[in-house]
Amino acid sequence: MLNQLVPDFTLPATGNTPFQLTAQRGRHLVIYFYPKDNTPGCTTEGSDFRDHYAEFLAAGCDVVGVSRDSIKSHENFKAKLGFPFALLSDPDETVCELFGVMKMKNMYGKQVRGIERSTFVIDQAGVLRQAWRGVKVPGHVEAVLSFVKAL
């Protein structure tokens, strides 16, 4: 999918406004997929995007987070941490499947199916320009920001 046009999709988003990918054309977009609201790694990652959000905007780039959590859960998570960007709800895993982020993971010795922490950069024409999979949170947002600034 790298260097190809990303198919359009629409998902429910915080703020009671559906998110449509094609409506984002004209600006770069970071889409980060995370496993679950209010968990330690996801809280840290979201906070890092929040703390660098002004720099992403200055680089002509928007940011959205995606998980399978409900909009109600997203609204609470967003309010609690003061995220300035939308969180998208993908309970049917449609967009998760589009980006190939659903994986079998070990959790407390059991195999569970969940979202592999991943980040994607889509350029202003809707073309996928970069993908990070199996993301480790420390330093990740800075690497994404550096890539976006170089676009």
N, C-alpha and C positions, 0 to 999 in steps of 0.2 A: 504494500500500500504506500510505501515511502515514495515521494515525488509523484504521487497520483492525486487526482481530485477526490476529496472525501465525499461520499454520498450524503445528501441532505438528510437531516433528521430533526425531529421536534421532541422535546422532553418537558415535563412540568418543572418549573423552577421556583425558587424562593421569590418572594415579592409578588406572587400571584400572577406572573407573566410567563407564558410558555417561552421556552428558548428554542429558536430555530437556527440551525447552522448557517443557512444561506443569508439570513439577515445580518450576519457578522461580517460579510464581505466588505473589503475596504480597510480592514484592520487585521493585524495578526491576532491569533487566538491561542492561548494555552488551555488545554483541557487536561486536568489531572484527575485520575481515577484513584479512589481510596476505599479501603475495606469498610469502615464503619464510623459513624458519628460518635464523638465523645470517647474515643479510645486514645491511648497515649501517642502513638505514632501519627495518627490522623490529626490529632489536635496540634502537634508540633508542626506537621507539614502545612496545615491550613494557616497556622499563625505565621510561619515563614513567608507564605505567599501574601498574607495580609501586610506583614511588615515591609515587604518590597513592592507592594501594589502600585504605589505612586511611580516607581521606576519603570514598571511594566507599562503603565499608561503613557509615560513620557516617551517610551519606545514605540508607541502606536500599537500596543498589545493589550487585549482584554484577557481575563482569567476566569475560568469556571471550574468548579469541582463537581465530580460525579460519583455517586454511590447508589446502592440499592435501597438505602433508607427512604422512609416516607418524607413528604414535604413537611409535615408537622415536625418530625425529628430534625430535618434540615433547618427549619426556621428557628428552632430552639438552639441548635448548635451554632448557627450563624449569629444569633443575637448574643449568646453567651460569650462568644469570642470576638465579636465586633468585626466579622468579615465584611469587607466592602464589595465583594463580588458574589455572584449568584452560585447557589448549589443546585444541581440538577438531580432529579429522582429518576432512577432507571430500575424499578422493581421487576420488570419483565426481562431485564438484561439484554434488551434489544441493541442498545448502543455499546454496552459492554462486549457483546458478541461481535459487533461491527469492528471494534478495535482489538478483539482477541485478548481481552484481559481476564477472562474467567479461567481459573486454574484450580487444580486439586492442591490443597495445602495441608500441612500437618499442624494440628492445633491440639495441644495437650495429649499427644499420642494418637489422635484420631484423624482420619482423612476427612477433610471438609472442602466443599467447593466454595470458592470465594474470589473476590477481586484481587488480582496481583497489582500492587501499587505501581502505577504507570503514569507517564506524562507524555503528552503529544503537543507539538507546535504545528499549527496550520497557518499558512501565510494569507495575505489579504486577498488572494485569488481563490482560496479554498483548497489549496494543495498541501498535503501533509509533508512537512519539511524535516521533522525530527521526531524520534521516538525513544523514550527511556522506559525500560521494563525492569521489573524486580528492583524498584528504586529503594535505596537506603536514604533516609531522610536527611541526615546531617550533610550540609553543603549542596544539596540537590537544587534548591530554589535558586541559589546563586549561579549554578551551572546553566539552568534554564534561562535565567535573565541574561547571562553572558551570550548565549546562543541567539536569543531574540534581538539583542542590541546589534549583533553582527549581520542580521538579515537585511 
